[in-house]
């Protein structure tokens, strides 16, 4: 029963976030929306900030449990970013509040999970340097988070699903090319060391 109540509070909070800015949402609004009293809210959360962090942390936990096969960067990212896509107004309202860092933490987790699996899958059979593989993962993780933050800062005008799919087509070839360049440089360095 307690978990159901907590889930109801979170769902009401997300619903309200999709309707209005975070600073306009009160405990009373949340309690009325999910049919509880204020004391019940305070039994589960000390304040709205704690509820905000809990909501995003729950999404991070959900993403960390996803199992991506690495074949499709785009499908993996769309699945991992489903909360953002389905609740873009809510995420926008959290991002534009004092909880920007919480959203960025969520985005970093999503981007890491996707890029780690994707780059690792594409690196199979390519003898790229291990440090280059990690650098490629970090680069694309940072690029993803940066693009999404820019999209949020610019008012989310473009459909995120379209942007993600377009970016995915562009990134996939670039990752493979980067891995092959690393493999070639590793091979050339090995040849130079043998000739010395």
Backbone bond lengths (Angstrom), bond angles and torsions (degrees), N, CA, C in turn:
res aa  C-N    CA-C-N  psi(-1)  N-CA   C-N-CA  omega(-1)  CA-C   N-CA-C  phi
1 X - - - 1.453 - - 1.527 111.24 -
2 X 1.335 116.40 -40.90 1.462 119.66 -179.45 1.522 111.27 -62.63
3 X 1.335 116.55 -42.26 1.467 120.12 -179.79 1.524 110.82 -66.24
4 X 1.340 117.26 -36.20 1.465 120.65 177.84 1.526 110.53 -64.50
5 X 1.327 116.21 -41.34 1.464 120.51 178.43 1.527 110.34 -64.70
6 X 1.313 116.34 -44.19 1.467 120.83 179.44 1.530 110.29 -61.51
7 X 1.328 116.22 -42.36 1.466 121.28 178.50 1.532 110.53 -64.29
8 X 1.337 116.73 -39.53 1.464 120.88 178.14 1.532 110.75 -63.39
9 X 1.318 116.60 -40.06 1.471 121.02 177.50 1.524 109.84 -62.52
10 X 1.321 116.76 -46.81 1.473 121.15 179.56 1.521 110.33 -61.65
11 X 1.332 117.44 -45.24 1.468 120.56 -179.58 1.523 111.92 -62.93
12 X 1.325 117.20 -40.85 1.471 120.63 176.42 1.522 110.75 -64.08
13 X 1.318 115.67 -41.57 1.467 120.85 178.79 1.528 110.62 -60.35
14 X 1.327 117.11 -47.02 1.471 120.76 179.47 1.524 110.09 -63.36
15 X 1.328 116.71 -42.23 1.468 120.73 178.24 1.534 110.17 -58.53
16 X 1.328 116.13 -47.44 1.465 120.20 -179.87 1.527 111.63 -65.81
17 X 1.335 116.79 -37.16 1.469 120.30 177.72 1.523 111.85 -63.66
18 X 1.318 116.55 -29.15 1.460 120.28 176.74 1.527 111.73 -76.15
19 X 1.327 116.44 -10.22 1.462 121.43 -179.02 1.524 113.77 -105.97
20 X 1.357 116.46 -30.82 1.466 118.17 -175.86 1.523 111.12 -154.77
21 X 1.347 116.39 163.94 1.472 120.57 -179.06 1.528 112.06 -61.98
22 X 1.311 115.01 154.21 1.463 122.23 -178.56 1.526 112.08 -56.15
23 X 1.327 117.13 -42.51 1.470 119.45 -176.67 1.532 113.24 -70.68
24 X 1.318 117.63 -6.70 1.469 121.67 177.36 1.529 111.83 -99.73
25 X 1.330 116.90 -2.71 1.463 121.26 -179.29 1.524 109.03 -94.80
26 X 1.319 115.40 130.13 1.465 120.88 179.47 1.531 109.80 -113.44
27 X 1.307 115.16 163.60 1.465 120.30 174.94 1.526 109.01 -59.76
28 X 1.327 116.43 -38.13 1.466 120.95 178.71 1.528 110.41 -60.18
29 X 1.352 117.33 -43.38 1.473 120.57 178.16 1.521 111.33 -58.16
30 X 1.321 115.17 -46.49 1.473 120.74 -177.81 1.527 109.82 -65.06
31 X 1.329 116.36 -46.20 1.469 120.89 -179.21 1.527 111.02 -60.37
32 X 1.328 116.78 -45.59 1.465 120.41 179.35 1.522 111.15 -63.95
33 X 1.331 116.67 -41.37 1.462 120.18 -177.10 1.525 112.34 -64.09
34 X 1.329 117.22 -37.16 1.473 118.21 -177.54 1.529 112.78 -103.21
35 X 1.326 117.48 7.49 1.460 120.76 172.69 1.521 115.23 72.34
36 X 1.324 116.21 36.50 1.469 120.71 176.97 1.523 108.32 -123.62
37 X 1.311 116.72 172.08 1.463 118.38 174.06 1.532 109.06 -96.81
38 X 1.301 115.67 168.07 1.475 120.81 -176.76 1.525 111.97 -61.41
39 X 1.326 117.28 -37.21 1.466 120.04 179.70 1.523 111.63 -60.74
40 X 1.324 116.16 -36.07 1.467 119.77 177.96 1.524 109.58 -64.54
41 X 1.329 116.28 -40.96 1.463 119.60 176.34 1.527 109.17 -57.84
42 X 1.327 116.36 -49.87 1.469 120.63 -175.81 1.534 112.66 -69.29
43 X 1.307 117.40 -18.68 1.459 120.06 173.45 1.533 109.72 -66.36
44 X 1.332 116.44 -35.08 1.465 121.87 -176.35 1.532 113.45 -94.10
45 X 1.321 116.88 -34.55 1.471 121.24 -175.66 1.524 109.70 -138.57
46 X 1.326 115.98 142.17 1.466 119.11 -180.00 1.525 111.70 -76.52
47 X 1.328 116.91 -29.50 1.460 121.32 179.21 1.532 109.60 -165.47
48 X 1.316 115.85 -179.80 1.468 120.35 -178.23 1.525 111.14 -68.26
49 X 1.311 117.00 -32.73 1.473 118.88 177.78 1.531 110.50 -61.05
50 X 1.320 117.19 -45.04 1.465 120.08 178.05 1.532 110.55 -61.89
51 X 1.330 117.03 -39.53 1.466 121.52 176.97 1.529 110.66 -62.57
52 X 1.321 116.98 -40.40 1.466 121.27 178.79 1.524 110.62 -61.82
53 X 1.309 116.03 -49.15 1.470 120.64 179.85 1.528 110.03 -62.44
54 X 1.320 116.90 -43.18 1.470 120.64 179.11 1.533 110.87 -61.02
55 X 1.319 116.97 -42.31 1.466 121.37 -179.19 1.517 110.77 -61.12
56 X 1.324 116.81 -48.06 1.469 120.48 -179.91 1.524 110.31 -68.76
57 X 1.327 117.71 -42.01 1.471 120.19 178.17 1.527 111.43 -60.07
58 X 1.327 116.93 -35.78 1.469 120.35 176.92 1.519 110.64 -63.48
59 X 1.325 116.02 -39.02 1.467 119.76 177.88 1.524 110.47 -68.15
60 X 1.324 116.97 -38.82 1.471 120.83 177.32 1.529 109.41 -61.32
61 X 1.317 116.47 -43.40 1.464 120.54 178.57 1.535 110.51 -61.51
62 X 1.324 117.03 -42.14 1.470 120.89 178.52 1.519 111.05 -61.18
63 X 1.328 116.98 -42.83 1.467 121.25 179.81 1.519 110.37 -65.76
64 X 1.322 116.93 -40.68 1.465 119.39 -177.76 1.523 111.69 -65.60
65 X 1.319 117.35 -21.85 1.464 120.62 178.53 1.525 113.36 -88.15
66 X 1.332 117.78 -9.88 1.464 120.20 178.74 1.520 109.62 -68.96
67 X 1.309 115.98 146.44 1.460 121.47 -179.61 1.526 108.33 -116.38
68 X 1.322 116.66 103.72 1.452 121.42 -179.69 1.512 109.60 -95.46
69 X 1.327 115.38 140.97 1.464 118.17 178.70 1.521 111.94 -88.56
70 X 1.305 118.06 -10.10 1.458 120.91 176.06 1.511 114.26 86.10
71 X 1.333 117.72 -6.50 1.464 119.65 -177.98 1.521 112.28 -70.30
72 X 1.307 116.48 -41.72 1.458 119.67 -176.47 1.522 110.24 -120.66
73 X 1.296 115.11 104.28 1.460 121.69 177.10 1.519 109.75 -58.62
74 X 1.321 115.98 -43.98 1.464 121.18 -176.12 1.528 110.94 -64.27
75 X 1.329 116.79 -52.37 1.465 119.60 -178.91 1.525 111.14 -61.18
76 X 1.321 116.38 -39.49 1.464 120.50 178.71 1.520 110.76 -62.90
77 X 1.334 116.66 -45.30 1.457 119.49 -178.14 1.523 111.23 -68.21
78 X 1.329 116.79 -40.61 1.466 119.79 178.33 1.528 109.72 -61.24
79 X 1.330 116.89 -43.28 1.467 120.46 178.56 1.528 110.72 -63.91
80 X 1.321 117.02 -44.56 1.460 121.05 -178.47 1.525 111.88 -68.70
81 X 1.312 116.46 -33.15 1.468 120.87 -177.38 1.527 111.93 -95.51
82 X 1.315 116.97 15.20 1.466 121.53 -177.47 1.530 111.99 -54.10
83 X 1.327 117.12 -40.79 1.465 119.96 179.11 1.524 110.72 -59.43
84 X 1.328 117.44 -42.87 1.470 121.54 179.91 1.523 110.07 -65.86
85 X 1.330 116.13 -45.50 1.463 120.59 -177.98 1.527 110.87 -64.84
86 X 1.326 116.87 -44.29 1.467 121.09 -177.78 1.525 113.19 -74.91
87 X 1.318 117.22 -23.35 1.471 121.56 -175.65 1.518 111.17 -129.70
88 X 1.327 116.48 44.65 1.465 118.69 -172.53 1.526 112.41 -60.66
89 X 1.310 118.22 -36.08 1.468 120.56 178.51 1.536 110.32 -66.06
90 X 1.332 116.55 -41.46 1.470 120.45 179.01 1.522 110.53 -63.74
91 X 1.331 116.32 -45.43 1.469 120.35 179.69 1.526 109.74 -63.88
92 X 1.324 116.54 -40.36 1.463 121.32 177.58 1.531 110.20 -59.74
93 X 1.323 116.33 -43.82 1.465 120.16 -179.47 1.529 112.05 -67.01
94 X 1.331 117.38 -37.14 1.470 119.52 175.86 1.525 109.58 -68.34
95 X 1.339 115.92 -44.21 1.465 121.22 -177.40 1.530 111.03 -60.57
96 X 1.313 117.00 -37.23 1.463 120.78 -178.15 1.524 113.12 -86.95
97 X 1.322 116.90 8.02 1.462 120.79 175.35 1.527 108.39 -101.93
98 X 1.282 116.04 -162.85 1.460 120.64 177.82 1.524 111.81 -76.75
99 X 1.327 117.46 -0.18 1.460 121.86 -175.71 1.529 112.81 -101.96
100 X 1.310 117.75 25.83 1.465 122.43 -179.98 1.528 110.99 -55.97
101 X 1.316 116.51 -41.20 1.466 121.12 -179.10 1.534 111.17 -61.84
102 X 1.325 116.87 -35.30 1.461 121.17 178.79 1.522 110.37 -63.85
103 X 1.320 117.24 -43.49 1.469 121.48 178.14 1.525 109.88 -65.80
104 X 1.323 117.30 -43.08 1.466 120.12 179.75 1.529 110.98 -63.07
105 X 1.329 117.70 -36.28 1.461 121.43 175.84 1.531 110.30 -61.79
106 X 1.324 116.18 -43.91 1.467 121.12 176.92 1.530 110.24 -60.65
107 X 1.317 116.76 -48.00 1.467 120.67 -178.93 1.523 111.54 -62.44
108 X 1.332 117.22 -40.12 1.468 120.33 177.10 1.524 111.34 -61.63
109 X 1.318 116.83 -40.92 1.466 120.42 178.95 1.520 110.85 -64.26
110 X 1.327 116.47 -45.96 1.468 121.30 178.54 1.520 110.14 -60.59
111 X 1.329 116.36 -50.33 1.468 120.74 -177.24 1.522 111.47 -63.94
112 X 1.332 117.60 -39.76 1.463 119.76 179.01 1.520 110.62 -62.98
113 X 1.319 116.23 -47.74 1.469 120.71 -178.08 1.529 110.25 -57.51
114 X 1.308 116.45 -46.16 1.463 120.93 -176.85 1.525 111.27 -70.04
115 X 1.336 117.67 -49.85 1.469 119.25 -176.56 1.519 111.90 -68.21
116 X 1.314 117.76 -36.96 1.460 120.31 178.49 1.530 110.41 -59.46
117 X 1.320 116.49 -49.49 1.465 119.95 -179.80 1.523 112.17 -67.30
118 X 1.324 116.37 -42.33 1.463 120.30 -176.74 1.528 111.72 -66.48
119 X 1.326 117.26 -51.44 1.469 120.52 -178.35 1.528 110.19 -64.71
120 X 1.316 117.20 -40.53 1.470 120.02 178.06 1.524 110.90 -60.41
121 X 1.326 117.13 -41.66 1.470 120.72 179.24 1.525 111.14 -66.18
122 X 1.323 117.25 -41.13 1.468 121.00 -179.03 1.527 111.35 -72.33
123 X 1.323 118.02 -23.96 1.471 121.79 -178.90 1.529 112.51 -78.15
124 X 1.324 117.25 -13.63 1.468 120.40 179.49 1.532 108.75 -62.13
125 X 1.321 115.51 125.82 1.461 120.66 179.66 1.519 114.05 87.46
126 X 1.322 117.11 -5.12 1.466 121.66 176.68 1.524 106.53 -112.08
127 X 1.314 116.59 125.66 1.468 121.34 -175.67 1.529 110.91 -86.35
128 X 1.334 115.35 56.37 1.467 120.66 179.38 1.522 109.52 -77.23
129 X 1.321 115.46 152.19 1.458 121.54 177.13 1.533 109.13 -64.30
130 X 1.318 116.84 136.27 1.474 121.94 -177.71 1.532 112.24 -57.37
131 X 1.334 116.05 -40.90 1.469 118.32 -179.62 1.528 110.63 -68.16
132 X 1.328 117.37 -32.07 1.465 120.43 176.15 1.527 110.91 -68.11
133 X 1.318 116.35 -38.33 1.469 119.88 178.08 1.528 109.66 -60.88
134 X 1.327 116.81 -44.69 1.470 120.52 178.79 1.529 110.99 -64.99
135 X 1.325 116.66 -38.64 1.466 121.11 178.16 1.526 110.67 -63.81
136 X 1.324 117.05 -42.27 1.466 121.53 178.41 1.532 109.61 -62.83
137 X 1.328 117.18 -43.71 1.471 120.80 177.63 1.527 110.64 -59.39
138 X 1.334 116.51 -48.21 1.469 120.72 -179.15 1.522 111.58 -61.86
139 X 1.331 115.89 -41.63 1.459 120.45 -178.83 1.531 110.91 -60.93
140 X 1.321 116.55 -51.36 1.462 119.42 -177.07 1.524 112.37 -71.00
141 X 1.321 117.81 -31.33 1.456 120.38 174.69 1.531 109.47 -62.60
142 X 1.328 115.90 -47.47 1.468 120.29 179.88 1.523 111.30 -64.69
143 X 1.322 116.31 -38.95 1.467 120.27 179.01 1.527 110.68 -63.23
144 X 1.312 116.92 -44.38 1.467 120.70 178.96 1.520 111.75 -60.25
145 X 1.313 115.96 -49.26 1.465 120.07 -179.38 1.527 109.90 -62.36
146 X 1.323 116.80 -42.82 1.461 120.63 179.12 1.512 112.87 -60.93
147 X 1.319 116.50 -42.76 1.468 120.43 -180.00 1.527 110.67 -65.74
148 X 1.316 116.85 -42.12 1.464 119.38 -179.71 1.527 110.89 -68.18
149 X 1.326 117.59 -40.61 1.473 120.22 177.18 1.526 110.65 -62.82
150 X 1.320 116.82 -40.71 1.468 120.34 177.53 1.525 109.93 -63.52
151 X 1.329 116.59 -41.52 1.461 121.65 177.88 1.536 109.61 -60.35
152 X 1.345 117.44 -43.21 1.463 121.28 178.04 1.529 111.02 -64.53
153 X 1.330 116.56 -45.25 1.464 120.92 -178.96 1.523 112.06 -63.74
154 X 1.334 116.73 -30.16 1.462 121.28 -178.87 1.523 112.79 -89.04
155 X 1.322 117.50 12.09 1.455 120.57 174.01 1.517 115.37 86.42
156 X 1.313 118.72 11.42 1.459 124.40 174.77 1.522 113.32 57.10
157 X 1.326 116.89 40.74 1.455 120.83 -177.45 1.516 114.76 -64.44
158 X 1.308 117.22 -37.59 1.463 120.55 -177.28 1.523 110.19 -89.60
159 X 1.328 115.49 149.13 1.466 121.64 176.89 1.527 108.90 -65.22
160 X 1.348 118.19 120.54 1.468 120.12 -175.99 1.525 113.21 -62.45
161 X 1.319 117.56 -33.37 1.461 120.50 179.68 1.528 110.35 -63.03
162 X 1.330 116.83 -41.53 1.468 121.30 179.17 1.528 110.00 -67.03
163 X 1.334 117.17 -44.95 1.470 121.39 -179.99 1.528 110.33 -61.56
164 X 1.329 117.28 -45.27 1.465 121.33 -178.86 1.525 110.54 -63.24
165 X 1.331 116.77 -43.78 1.471 119.81 -178.87 1.531 111.05 -66.29
166 X 1.309 117.28 -40.43 1.473 120.86 177.96 1.528 109.82 -64.02
167 X 1.305 116.14 -47.92 1.459 121.08 179.31 1.526 110.68 -60.26
168 X 1.318 116.24 -40.52 1.461 120.83 179.80 1.512 113.04 -58.95
169 X 1.316 116.46 -42.25 1.472 120.08 178.65 1.521 110.56 -64.32
170 X 1.314 116.74 -37.88 1.465 120.53 -179.50 1.528 111.91 -73.12
171 X 1.320 116.80 -39.29 1.463 121.55 -174.79 1.524 112.78 -72.92
172 X 1.324 117.36 -38.70 1.467 119.91 -173.70 1.522 111.88 -54.70
173 X 1.314 117.66 -48.63 1.462 120.42 179.52 1.516 112.34 -65.83
174 X 1.321 116.63 -35.68 1.464 120.44 -179.18 1.530 111.30 -67.23
175 X 1.318 118.05 -36.76 1.468 121.34 178.74 1.521 109.90 -64.48
176 X 1.315 116.24 -47.33 1.472 120.32 -179.78 1.523 110.47 -62.47
177 X 1.323 117.06 -43.46 1.468 120.89 178.15 1.525 110.64 -60.65
178 X 1.326 117.54 -44.25 1.471 121.28 179.48 1.525 111.36 -61.62
179 X 1.315 116.82 -42.32 1.467 120.75 178.99 1.528 111.08 -63.98
180 X 1.317 116.18 -39.92 1.471 120.10 -179.55 1.528 111.21 -69.87
181 X 1.326 116.96 -36.12 1.470 120.07 175.79 1.527 109.36 -62.98
182 X 1.322 116.87 -43.19 1.462 120.63 177.76 1.524 110.74 -60.63
183 X 1.318 116.55 -43.68 1.467 120.99 179.33 1.528 110.48 -61.50
184 X 1.326 115.90 -43.79 1.471 120.49 -179.77 1.528 110.89 -64.10
185 X 1.324 116.97 -44.52 1.464 120.15 179.35 1.525 111.20 -65.64
186 X 1.306 117.11 -38.03 1.463 121.31 177.28 1.534 109.79 -63.75
187 X 1.311 116.37 -42.54 1.469 121.74 178.95 1.534 110.26 -65.27
188 X 1.349 116.57 -45.37 1.470 120.60 179.86 1.524 111.47 -63.44
189 X 1.324 117.07 -39.94 1.464 121.31 178.12 1.527 110.18 -64.31
190 X 1.322 115.75 -40.47 1.462 120.20 177.21 1.519 111.83 -62.88
191 X 1.323 116.42 -38.68 1.467 121.00 178.56 1.530 110.50 -66.99
192 X 1.340 116.44 -40.57 1.470 120.17 179.53 1.524 110.17 -64.79
193 X 1.324 117.11 -40.95 1.469 120.75 179.82 1.520 111.68 -65.35
194 X 1.328 117.02 -33.75 1.464 120.90 178.99 1.521 111.34 -70.34
195 X 1.336 116.74 -33.61 1.466 120.07 -176.77 1.527 112.61 -81.18
196 X 1.309 117.81 -12.94 1.466 121.16 -178.85 1.483 112.16 -84.25
